[in-house]
Amino acid sequence: MISVSDLLTNNRIPGNCFAIGAYVQGDLEMGLLENRQGDRLIALPETLIQAIYAGLEKETGQASRLVLFNCGRWWGKNFYTRFCEQLTSYYGQAPADMPMIQFLQALQQCWVVHGWGKIDLDQTYQNRGFLVVKIWNSAFAKHALQATQPSCFLEAGILTSFLSQLTGRDLHCVQTTCESMGADCNHFVLGLAKRVTPAEAMVTQLNHDAIMQTLCEGS
């Protein structure tokens, strides 16, 4: 509960750090986008995302999946650092000291304000050593070139690095469903590599629930 003395010494009650309309600031004349800290943002047009997929597929073939995943891991590492710095600056406390609900709300709003869709963390299988992440309206799934297998390798890499740093464990991520294949959302399963990797061979044969059941039975 906020006390009167707190209001007298600090008359600002912070909302969500990544609230739309407050986090992104633009200068139309200069063609610039910045966040509330003044850091430069970049808008990725759909044609560029499509070109990245097409270019990597042409130049590297099947290896494009690994390239995108590793790019995502690098991106996720830096994203986690910036995310924590911005939370600390805005709320005046380290993310580790924040209530979990506040941290998750900030992450969800951060995902939205950057145009990456809607994200949710499903802890149903947490006691079995797995974390499931669901993402809706992914731009990366929307512009995938093929619909025969999950294609959000960049996001899988981002989640791997981000959640590995958050939990202090070396995690791996496998996407089990994809909007590009007609699924209602993108499911990502995270856990220790030796326990999650078997899911890679199941994604074209089993649905998400069946994959999770198999993984849990093997744990």
Phi and psi restraints in degrees (value plus and minus 20) as a CYANA .aco file:
   2 ILE   PHI    -105.4   -65.4
   2 ILE   PSI     106.2   146.2
   3 SER   PHI    -109.7   -69.7
   3 SER   PSI     142.7   182.7
   4 VAL   PHI     -82.9   -42.9
   4 VAL   PSI     -57.1   -17.1
   5 SER   PHI     -83.3   -43.3
   5 SER   PSI     -55.5   -15.5
   6 ASP   PHI     -85.2   -45.2
   6 ASP   PSI     -59.7   -19.7
   7 LEU   PHI     -86.5   -46.5
   7 LEU   PSI     -53.9   -13.9
   8 LEU   PHI     -91.5   -51.5
   8 LEU   PSI     -53.4   -13.4
   9 THR   PHI    -110.1   -70.1
   9 THR   PSI     -45.9    -5.9
  10 ASN   PHI    -164.6  -124.6
  10 ASN   PSI      78.7   118.7
  11 ASN   PHI    -105.8   -65.8
  11 ASN   PSI      -7.6    32.4
  12 ARG   PHI    -132.1   -92.1
  12 ARG   PSI     101.2   141.2
  13 ILE   PHI    -118.7   -78.7
  13 ILE   PSI      87.1   127.1
  14 PRO   PHI     -86.6   -46.6
  14 PRO   PSI     118.0   158.0
  15 GLY   PHI    -111.3   -71.3
  15 GLY   PSI    -169.7  -129.7
  16 ASN   PHI     -96.0   -56.0
  16 ASN   PSI     108.8   148.8
  17 CYS   PHI     -76.1   -36.1
  17 CYS   PSI     -51.6   -11.6
  18 PHE   PHI    -127.8   -87.8
  18 PHE   PSI       7.2    47.2
  19 ALA   PHI     -79.5   -39.5
  19 ALA   PSI     111.7   151.7
  20 ILE   PHI     -83.0   -43.0
  20 ILE   PSI     115.9   155.9
  21 GLY   PHI      77.6   117.6
  21 GLY   PSI     -41.3    -1.3
  22 ALA   PHI    -133.9   -93.9
  22 ALA   PSI     -54.0   -14.0
  23 TYR   PHI     -97.6   -57.6
  23 TYR   PSI     -65.2   -25.2
  24 VAL   PHI    -114.8   -74.8
  24 VAL   PSI     107.3   147.3
  25 GLN   PHI    -146.7  -106.7
  25 GLN   PSI     116.1   156.1
  26 GLY   PHI    -147.9  -107.9
  26 GLY   PSI     135.6   175.6
  27 ASP   PHI    -142.7  -102.7
  27 ASP   PSI      80.5   120.5
  28 LEU   PHI     -82.5   -42.5
  28 LEU   PSI     -57.6   -17.6
  29 GLU   PHI     -85.7   -45.7
  29 GLU   PSI     -59.4   -19.4
  30 MET   PHI    -108.2   -68.2
  30 MET   PSI     -34.1     5.9
  31 GLY   PHI      49.5    89.5
  31 GLY   PSI      17.4    57.4
  32 LEU   PHI    -135.1   -95.1
  32 LEU   PSI     126.4   166.4
  33 LEU   PHI    -143.3  -103.3
  33 LEU   PSI     111.2   151.2
  34 GLU   PHI    -156.2  -116.2
  34 GLU   PSI     137.0   177.0
  35 ASN   PHI    -111.4   -71.4
  35 ASN   PSI    -197.3  -157.3
  36 ARG   PHI     -86.1   -46.1
  36 ARG   PSI     -39.4     0.6
  37 GLN   PHI    -106.6   -66.6
  37 GLN   PSI     -25.4    14.6
  38 GLY   PHI      69.5   109.5
  38 GLY   PSI     -13.0    27.0
  39 ASP   PHI     -96.7   -56.7
  39 ASP   PSI     121.3   161.3
  40 ARG   PHI     -91.7   -51.7
  40 ARG   PSI     115.7   155.7
  41 LEU   PHI    -131.3   -91.3
  41 LEU   PSI     136.2   176.2
  42 ILE   PHI    -147.8  -107.8
  42 ILE   PSI     117.7   157.7
  43 ALA   PHI    -117.8   -77.8
  43 ALA   PSI     108.2   148.2
  44 LEU   PHI    -118.2   -78.2
  44 LEU   PSI      92.9   132.9
  45 PRO   PHI     -90.1   -50.1
  45 PRO   PSI     136.7   176.7
  46 GLU   PHI     -78.5   -38.5
  46 GLU   PSI     -58.1   -18.1
  47 THR   PHI     -83.0   -43.0
  47 THR   PSI     -52.8   -12.8
  48 LEU   PHI     -89.8   -49.8
  48 LEU   PSI     -62.7   -22.7
  49 ILE   PHI     -81.8   -41.8
  49 ILE   PSI     -63.3   -23.3
  50 GLN   PHI     -82.3   -42.3
  50 GLN   PSI     -60.1   -20.1
  51 ALA   PHI     -87.4   -47.4
  51 ALA   PSI     -55.7   -15.7
  52 ILE   PHI     -82.9   -42.9
  52 ILE   PSI     -67.0   -27.0
  53 TYR   PHI     -80.0   -40.0
  53 TYR   PSI     -70.3   -30.3
  54 ALA   PHI     -85.1   -45.1
  54 ALA   PSI     -62.7   -22.7
  55 GLY   PHI     -84.4   -44.4
  55 GLY   PSI     -65.0   -25.0
  56 LEU   PHI     -86.2   -46.2
  56 LEU   PSI     -58.6   -18.6
  57 GLU   PHI     -83.0   -43.0
  57 GLU   PSI     -59.2   -19.2
  58 LYS   PHI     -91.9   -51.9
  58 LYS   PSI     -60.4   -20.4
  59 GLU   PHI    -104.6   -64.6
  59 GLU   PSI     -52.9   -12.9
  60 THR   PHI    -141.1  -101.1
  60 THR   PSI     -30.5     9.5
  61 GLY   PHI      42.8    82.8
  61 GLY   PSI    -151.4  -111.4
  62 GLN   PHI     -81.8   -41.8
  62 GLN   PSI     -44.3    -4.3
  63 ALA   PHI     -90.1   -50.1
  63 ALA   PSI     -31.2     8.8
  64 SER   PHI     -79.7   -39.7
  64 SER   PSI     -50.0   -10.0
  65 ARG   PHI     -82.5   -42.5
  65 ARG   PSI     -66.1   -26.1
  66 LEU   PHI     -88.2   -48.2
  66 LEU   PSI     -57.6   -17.6
  67 VAL   PHI     -81.0   -41.0
  67 VAL   PSI     -68.6   -28.6
  68 LEU   PHI     -84.0   -44.0
  68 LEU   PSI     -60.6   -20.6
  69 PHE   PHI     -82.6   -42.6
  69 PHE   PSI     -64.5   -24.5
  70 ASN   PHI     -89.1   -49.1
  70 ASN   PSI     -55.2   -15.2
  71 CYS   PHI     -83.1   -43.1
  71 CYS   PSI     -60.6   -20.6
  72 GLY   PHI     -84.0   -44.0
  72 GLY   PSI     -57.9   -17.9
  73 ARG   PHI     -84.0   -44.0
  73 ARG   PSI     -61.2   -21.2
  74 TRP   PHI     -86.1   -46.1
  74 TRP   PSI     -64.6   -24.6
  75 TRP   PHI     -80.9   -40.9
  75 TRP   PSI     -65.8   -25.8
  76 GLY   PHI     -83.1   -43.1
  76 GLY   PSI     -55.7   -15.7
  77 LYS   PHI     -82.8   -42.8
  77 LYS   PSI     -66.6   -26.6
  78 ASN   PHI     -91.7   -51.7
  78 ASN   PSI     -55.3   -15.3
  79 PHE   PHI     -82.7   -42.7
  79 PHE   PSI     -61.5   -21.5
  80 TYR   PHI     -82.3   -42.3
  80 TYR   PSI     -62.7   -22.7
  81 THR   PHI     -82.1   -42.1
  81 THR   PSI     -67.7   -27.7
  82 ARG   PHI     -85.5   -45.5
  82 ARG   PSI     -60.4   -20.4
  83 PHE   PHI     -79.5   -39.5
  83 PHE   PSI     -67.2   -27.2
  84 CYS   PHI     -86.4   -46.4
  84 CYS   PSI     -60.0   -20.0
  85 GLU   PHI     -82.3   -42.3
  85 GLU   PSI     -61.9   -21.9
  86 GLN   PHI     -89.0   -49.0
  86 GLN   PSI     -58.7   -18.7
  87 LEU   PHI     -84.7   -44.7
  87 LEU   PSI     -64.0   -24.0
  88 THR   PHI     -82.1   -42.1
  88 THR   PSI     -62.6   -22.6
  89 SER   PHI     -86.3   -46.3
  89 SER   PSI     -59.6   -19.6
  90 TYR   PHI     -99.0   -59.0
  90 TYR   PSI     -64.9   -24.9
  91 TYR   PHI    -114.2   -74.2
  91 TYR   PSI     -31.9     8.1
  92 GLY   PHI      55.2    95.2
  92 GLY   PSI       0.3    40.3
  93 GLN   PHI    -171.3  -131.3
  93 GLN   PSI     131.8   171.8
  94 ALA   PHI     -88.9   -48.9
  94 ALA   PSI     128.7   168.7
  95 PRO   PHI     -74.1   -34.1
  95 PRO   PSI     -53.3   -13.3
  96 ALA   PHI     -84.6   -44.6
  96 ALA   PSI     -41.6    -1.6
  97 ASP   PHI    -117.1   -77.1
  97 ASP   PSI     -23.1    16.9
  98 MET   PHI    -103.0   -63.0
  98 MET   PSI     130.0   170.0
  99 PRO   PHI     -80.1   -40.1
  99 PRO   PSI     121.7   161.7
 100 MET   PHI     -78.6   -38.6
 100 MET   PSI     -58.5   -18.5
 101 ILE   PHI     -83.4   -43.4
 101 ILE   PSI     -57.5   -17.5
 102 GLN   PHI     -89.2   -49.2
 102 GLN   PSI     -59.2   -19.2
 103 PHE   PHI     -83.6   -43.6
 103 PHE   PSI     -65.0   -25.0
 104 LEU   PHI     -86.1   -46.1
 104 LEU   PSI     -59.7   -19.7
 105 GLN   PHI     -83.4   -43.4
 105 GLN   PSI     -58.6   -18.6
 106 ALA   PHI     -85.8   -45.8
 106 ALA   PSI     -61.9   -21.9
 107 LEU   PHI     -83.7   -43.7
 107 LEU   PSI     -64.5   -24.5
 108 GLN   PHI     -81.5   -41.5
 108 GLN   PSI     -64.1   -24.1
 109 GLN   PHI     -90.3   -50.3
 109 GLN   PSI     -53.8   -13.8
 110 CYS   PHI     -81.6   -41.6
 110 CYS   PSI     -62.0   -22.0
 111 TRP   PHI     -83.1   -43.1
 111 TRP   PSI     -61.3   -21.3
 112 VAL   PHI     -87.9   -47.9
 112 VAL   PSI     -67.7   -27.7
 113 VAL   PHI     -87.0   -47.0
 113 VAL   PSI     -43.2    -3.2
 114 HIS   PHI    -107.8   -67.8
 114 HIS   PSI     -20.0    20.0
 115 GLY   PHI      59.8    99.8
 115 GLY   PSI       2.5    42.5
 116 TRP   PHI    -114.9   -74.9
 116 TRP   PSI     -16.7    23.3
 117 GLY   PHI      82.6   122.6
 117 GLY   PSI    -177.5  -137.5
 118 LYS   PHI    -132.7   -92.7
 118 LYS   PSI     114.4   154.4
 119 ILE   PHI    -142.4  -102.4
 119 ILE   PSI     126.5   166.5
 120 ASP   PHI    -166.7  -126.7
 120 ASP   PSI     119.4   159.4
 121 LEU   PHI    -122.0   -82.0
 121 LEU   PSI      99.9   139.9
 122 ASP   PHI    -120.7   -80.7
 122 ASP   PSI      95.1   135.1
 123 GLN   PHI    -119.5   -79.5
 123 GLN   PSI      -0.6    39.4
 124 THR   PHI     -74.8   -34.8
 124 THR   PSI     -59.0   -19.0
 125 TYR   PHI    -123.9   -83.9
 125 TYR   PSI      -1.4    38.6
 126 GLN   PHI     -80.7   -40.7
 126 GLN   PSI     -58.8   -18.8
 127 ASN   PHI     -92.1   -52.1
 127 ASN   PSI     -28.6    11.4
 128 ARG   PHI    -122.0   -82.0
 128 ARG   PSI     -16.9    23.1
 129 GLY   PHI      70.6   110.6
 129 GLY   PSI      -2.7    37.3
 130 PHE   PHI    -145.6  -105.6
 130 PHE   PSI     124.3   164.3
 131 LEU   PHI    -139.7   -99.7
 131 LEU   PSI     109.1   149.1
 132 VAL   PHI    -126.1   -86.1
 132 VAL   PSI     109.7   149.7
 133 VAL   PHI    -133.5   -93.5
 133 VAL   PSI     112.5   152.5
 134 LYS   PHI    -134.9   -94.9
 134 LYS   PSI     114.0   154.0
 135 ILE   PHI    -150.3  -110.3
 135 ILE   PSI     111.8   151.8
 136 TRP   PHI    -131.0   -91.0
 136 TRP   PSI     131.0   171.0
 137 ASN   PHI      37.3    77.3
 137 ASN   PSI      26.3    66.3
 138 SER   PHI     -96.5   -56.5
 138 SER   PSI     107.6   147.6
 139 ALA   PHI     -86.7   -46.7
 139 ALA   PSI     -49.4    -9.4
 140 PHE   PHI     -92.6   -52.6
 140 PHE   PSI     -55.2   -15.2
 141 ALA   PHI     -93.7   -53.7
 141 ALA   PSI     -56.0   -16.0
 142 LYS   PHI     -81.3   -41.3
 142 LYS   PSI     -55.8   -15.8
 143 HIS   PHI    -126.8   -86.8
 143 HIS   PSI      -1.8    38.2
 144 ALA   PHI     -84.4   -44.4
 144 ALA   PSI     126.7   166.7
 145 LEU   PHI    -101.1   -61.1
 145 LEU   PSI     -49.9    -9.9
 146 GLN   PHI    -146.5  -106.5
 146 GLN   PSI     132.4   172.4
 147 ALA   PHI    -143.0  -103.0
 147 ALA   PSI      11.0    51.0
 148 THR   PHI    -119.0   -79.0
 148 THR   PSI     -30.3     9.7
 149 GLN   PHI    -179.5  -139.5
 149 GLN   PSI     138.8   178.8
 150 PRO   PHI     -74.1   -34.1
 150 PRO   PSI     120.9   160.9
 151 SER   PHI    -147.6  -107.6
 151 SER   PSI     -11.8    28.2
 152 CYS   PHI    -110.1   -70.1
 152 CYS   PSI      39.9    79.9
 153 PHE   PHI     -88.2   -48.2
 153 PHE   PSI     -52.8   -12.8
 154 LEU   PHI     -84.1   -44.1
 154 LEU   PSI     -66.3   -26.3
 155 GLU   PHI     -85.0   -45.0
 155 GLU   PSI     -57.8   -17.8
 156 ALA   PHI     -80.0   -40.0
 156 ALA   PSI     -60.2   -20.2
 157 GLY   PHI     -87.0   -47.0
 157 GLY   PSI     -61.0   -21.0
 158 ILE   PHI     -80.6   -40.6
 158 ILE   PSI     -68.1   -28.1
 159 LEU   PHI     -84.2   -44.2
 159 LEU   PSI     -58.6   -18.6
 160 THR   PHI     -77.5   -37.5
 160 THR   PSI     -71.0   -31.0
 161 SER   PHI     -90.6   -50.6
 161 SER   PSI     -65.1   -25.1
 162 PHE   PHI     -81.4   -41.4
 162 PHE   PSI     -70.1   -30.1
 163 LEU   PHI     -96.8   -56.8
 163 LEU   PSI     -44.4    -4.4
 164 SER   PHI     -84.8   -44.8
 164 SER   PSI     -63.3   -23.3
 165 GLN   PHI     -90.2   -50.2
 165 GLN   PSI     -56.4   -16.4
 166 LEU   PHI     -86.2   -46.2
 166 LEU   PSI     -61.6   -21.6
 167 THR   PHI    -110.9   -70.9
 167 THR   PSI     -36.3     3.7
 168 GLY   PHI      56.4    96.4
 168 GLY   PSI      -4.1    35.9
 169 ARG   PHI    -139.7   -99.7
 169 ARG   PSI     131.3   171.3
 170 ASP   PHI    -105.2   -65.2
 170 ASP   PSI      74.4   114.4
 171 LEU   PHI    -117.1   -77.1
 171 LEU   PSI     141.5   181.5
 172 HIS   PHI    -147.5  -107.5
 172 HIS   PSI     135.7   175.7
 173 CYS   PHI    -150.1  -110.1
 173 CYS   PSI     115.4   155.4
 174 VAL   PHI    -149.0  -109.0
 174 VAL   PSI     110.0   150.0
 175 GLN   PHI    -106.3   -66.3
 175 GLN   PSI     109.0   149.0
 176 THR   PHI    -126.3   -86.3
 176 THR   PSI     -44.7    -4.7
 177 THR   PHI    -157.2  -117.2
 177 THR   PSI     135.7   175.7
 178 CYS   PHI    -164.9  -124.9
 178 CYS   PSI     118.4   158.4
 179 GLU   PHI     -81.9   -41.9
 179 GLU   PSI     -48.1    -8.1
 180 SER   PHI     -87.5   -47.5
 180 SER   PSI     -36.2     3.8
 181 MET   PHI    -124.4   -84.4
 181 MET   PSI      -9.0    31.0
 182 GLY   PHI      74.8   114.8
 182 GLY   PSI     -17.8    22.2
 183 ALA   PHI     -91.6   -51.6
 183 ALA   PSI     134.6   174.6
 184 ASP   PHI     -94.3   -54.3
 184 ASP   PSI     -39.4     0.6
 185 CYS   PHI    -178.4  -138.4
 185 CYS   PSI     152.8   192.8
 186 ASN   PHI    -117.9   -77.9
 186 ASN   PSI     101.4   141.4
 187 HIS   PHI    -120.3   -80.3
 187 HIS   PSI     113.6   153.6
 188 PHE   PHI    -145.1  -105.1
 188 PHE   PSI     112.4   152.4
 189 VAL   PHI    -130.3   -90.3
 189 VAL   PSI     107.6   147.6
 190 LEU   PHI    -139.5   -99.5
 190 LEU   PSI     122.7   162.7
 191 GLY   PHI    -199.4  -159.4
 191 GLY   PSI    -192.1  -152.1
 192 LEU   PHI     -82.5   -42.5
 192 LEU   PSI     121.4   161.4
 193 ALA   PHI     -73.5   -33.5
 193 ALA   PSI     -64.7   -24.7
 194 LYS   PHI     -86.5   -46.5
 194 LYS   PSI     -41.0    -1.0
 195 ARG   PHI    -114.9   -74.9
 195 ARG   PSI     -48.0    -8.0
 196 VAL   PHI    -112.0   -72.0
 196 VAL   PSI     -53.5   -13.5
 197 THR   PHI     -71.8   -31.8
 197 THR   PSI     -58.5   -18.5
 198 PRO   PHI     -76.0   -36.0
 198 PRO   PSI     -42.3    -2.3
 199 ALA   PHI     -86.6   -46.6
 199 ALA   PSI     -43.1    -3.1
 200 GLU   PHI     -81.2   -41.2
 200 GLU   PSI     -51.3   -11.3
 201 ALA   PHI    -105.2   -65.2
 201 ALA   PSI     -26.0    14.0
 202 MET   PHI    -121.8   -81.8
 202 MET   PSI     -35.7     4.3
 203 VAL   PHI     -83.0   -43.0
 203 VAL   PSI     -46.5    -6.5
 204 THR   PHI    -115.1   -75.1
 204 THR   PSI     -20.0    20.0
 205 GLN   PHI    -137.8   -97.8
 205 GLN   PSI     -53.4   -13.4
 206 LEU   PHI    -142.8  -102.8
 206 LEU   PSI     135.2   175.2
 207 ASN   PHI    -101.2   -61.2
 207 ASN   PSI     155.4   195.4
 208 HIS   PHI     -80.3   -40.3
 208 HIS   PSI     -67.0   -27.0
 209 ASP   PHI     -81.7   -41.7
 209 ASP   PSI     -59.5   -19.5
 210 ALA   PHI     -88.2   -48.2
 210 ALA   PSI     -57.3   -17.3
 211 ILE   PHI     -82.6   -42.6
 211 ILE   PSI     -65.4   -25.4
 212 MET   PHI     -84.9   -44.9
 212 MET   PSI     -58.2   -18.2
 213 GLN   PHI     -83.2   -43.2
 213 GLN   PSI     -62.3   -22.3
 214 THR   PHI     -85.5   -45.5
 214 THR   PSI     -62.8   -22.8
 215 LEU   PHI     -82.7   -42.7
 215 LEU   PSI     -61.8   -21.8
 216 CYS   PHI     -88.4   -48.4
 216 CYS   PSI     -56.4   -16.4
 217 GLU   PHI     -87.8   -47.8
 217 GLU   PSI     -47.8    -7.8
 218 GLY   PHI    -106.6   -66.6
 218 GLY   PSI     -26.0    14.0
